[in-house]
Amino acid sequence: MTEAITVSSTTMAQCLGITVQRLTQLERAGHVRKLERGRFDMADTFERYVRFQEERAARRSSPGENRLVEAKIAEVEARIAARDEKLMDIREAVACFELYRDLFSESLRGLPAQLTDEPAERARVAAIVASNVERLTAACDRAIHRLRTGRDE
């Protein structure tokens, strides 16, 4: 009779091509058996793991499993369709950005005349407004570029 080869959980997981966490899950679920703390019989564990995988494959091909998979696919497709209805097309988003940029810029440009009749003060306020409109326009143009390209360049 051959002596059992025992290995650590790390080595066993590597041999099976899974993580130590997955090996622990399989052990807790009763699919593989641990000999002692962190030690596994290599031959027994391989045999149990192969049996587990075969049973799992058999369950996947059952009609009930296929119906479940089809139902999950239908649910995901329905969620995607609902999400797509809520999303705005990039062209629409850009058009909104441009519209509000232009409306806000025009509104700001009209402020000097609304604030004062004094020509010198009006010119001073107009210069401040023009500087801010320029910054606003540049920031909006960068945002529109990001929307169109998906990049910050």
C-alpha positions in Angstrom: 0.0 0.0 0.0 1.4 3.4 -1.0 1.8 6.1 1.6 -0.5 9.2 1.1 1.3 12.3 -0.1 0.1 15.3 1.9 0.6 18.8 0.8 -0.1 22.3 2.0 -3.3 24.1 1.0 -1.2 26.5 -1.1 0.5 23.6 -3.0 -2.9 21.8 -3.4 -4.5 24.9 -4.8 -1.7 25.5 -7.2 -1.9 21.9 -8.4 -5.7 22.2 -9.0 -5.2 25.6 -10.7 -7.5 27.4 -8.1 -6.9 29.9 -5.3 -6.5 28.9 -1.7 -9.7 30.7 -0.9 -11.6 28.5 -3.5 -10.0 25.4 -2.0 -11.2 26.4 1.4 -14.7 27.0 0.0 -14.7 23.5 -1.6 -13.6 22.0 1.7 -16.3 23.8 3.7 -18.9 22.6 1.2 -17.7 19.0 1.6 -16.4 18.6 -2.0 -12.8 18.0 -0.8 -11.5 16.8 2.5 -8.7 18.3 4.7 -6.6 15.9 6.7 -5.5 18.4 9.3 -4.9 22.1 9.5 -3.9 23.3 6.0 -2.9 19.8 4.8 -4.5 17.7 2.0 -4.1 14.2 0.7 -3.1 14.9 -2.9 -4.6 11.8 -4.5 -7.9 12.0 -2.5 -8.3 15.7 -3.2 -7.7 15.3 -6.9 -10.2 12.5 -7.0 -12.8 14.5 -5.1 -12.2 17.6 -7.2 -12.6 15.7 -10.4 -15.8 14.2 -9.2 -17.0 17.7 -8.1 -16.3 19.1 -11.6 -18.0 16.2 -13.3 -21.1 16.7 -11.2 -21.1 20.4 -11.8 -20.8 19.8 -15.6 -23.7 17.4 -15.5 -25.9 20.0 -13.6 -25.0 22.6 -16.2 -26.4 20.5 -19.0 -29.7 19.8 -17.3 -32.8 21.4 -18.7 -33.6 23.2 -15.5 -30.1 24.8 -15.5 -30.6 25.9 -19.1 -33.9 27.6 -18.3 -32.2 29.4 -15.4 -29.4 30.6 -17.6 -31.9 31.8 -20.3 -33.9 33.6 -17.6 -30.7 35.3 -16.3 -29.7 36.3 -19.8 -33.2 37.8 -20.5 -33.0 39.7 -17.2 -29.6 41.2 -18.0 -30.8 42.1 -21.5 -33.9 43.8 -20.0 -31.7 45.8 -17.6 -29.4 46.9 -20.4 -32.4 48.0 -22.5 -33.8 50.0 -19.6 -30.4 51.6 -18.9 -30.0 52.5 -22.6 -33.3 54.3 -22.5 -32.1 56.4 -19.6 -28.8 57.3 -21.2 -28.3 60.4 -23.4 -26.7 60.2 -26.8 -23.3 61.9 -26.9 -24.5 64.2 -29.7 -27.5 65.3 -27.6 -25.2 65.9 -24.6 -22.8 68.0 -26.7 -25.7 70.0 -28.2 -27.0 70.7 -24.6 -23.6 71.7 -23.5 -23.1 74.1 -26.4 -26.6 75.6 -26.0 -26.2 76.3 -22.3 -22.6 77.6 -22.8 -23.9 80.1 -25.5 -27.0 81.1 -23.5 -24.9 81.7 -20.3 -22.2 83.6 -22.2 -24.8 85.9 -23.8 -26.4 86.5 -20.5 -23.1 87.4 -18.9 -22.2 89.7 -21.8 -25.4 91.7 -21.1 -24.6 92.3 -17.5 -22.4 95.5 -17.9 -25.3 97.4 -19.5 -27.7 96.2 -16.8 -25.4 97.2 -14.0 -24.4 100.7 -14.9 -24.9 103.6 -17.3 -21.4 105.0 -16.5 -19.2 104.3 -19.6 -16.0 103.8 -17.7 -17.6 101.5 -15.1 -19.4 99.6 -17.9 -16.1 99.1 -19.7 -14.5 97.8 -16.5 -17.3 95.4 -15.8 -17.3 94.3 -19.5 -13.6 93.4 -19.3 -14.2 91.3 -16.2 -17.2 89.6 -17.8 -15.3 89.0 -21.1 -12.5 87.3 -19.1 -14.9 85.1 -17.3 -16.8 84.3 -20.5 -13.5 83.3 -22.1 -12.7 80.9 -19.2 -16.2 79.5 -19.3 -16.1 78.9 -23.1 -12.6 77.2 -22.8 -13.8 75.0 -20.0 -17.0 74.0 -21.9 -15.0 73.4 -25.1 -12.7 71.0 -23.1 -15.7 69.2 -21.7 -17.3 68.9 -25.1 -14.0 67.5 -26.5 -13.9 64.9 -23.6 -17.5 63.9 -24.5 -16.7 63.5 -28.1 -13.4 61.7 -27.8 -13.5 60.1 -24.3 -10.1 61.6 -23.7 -8.8 64.6 -21.6 -6.5 65.8 -24.4 
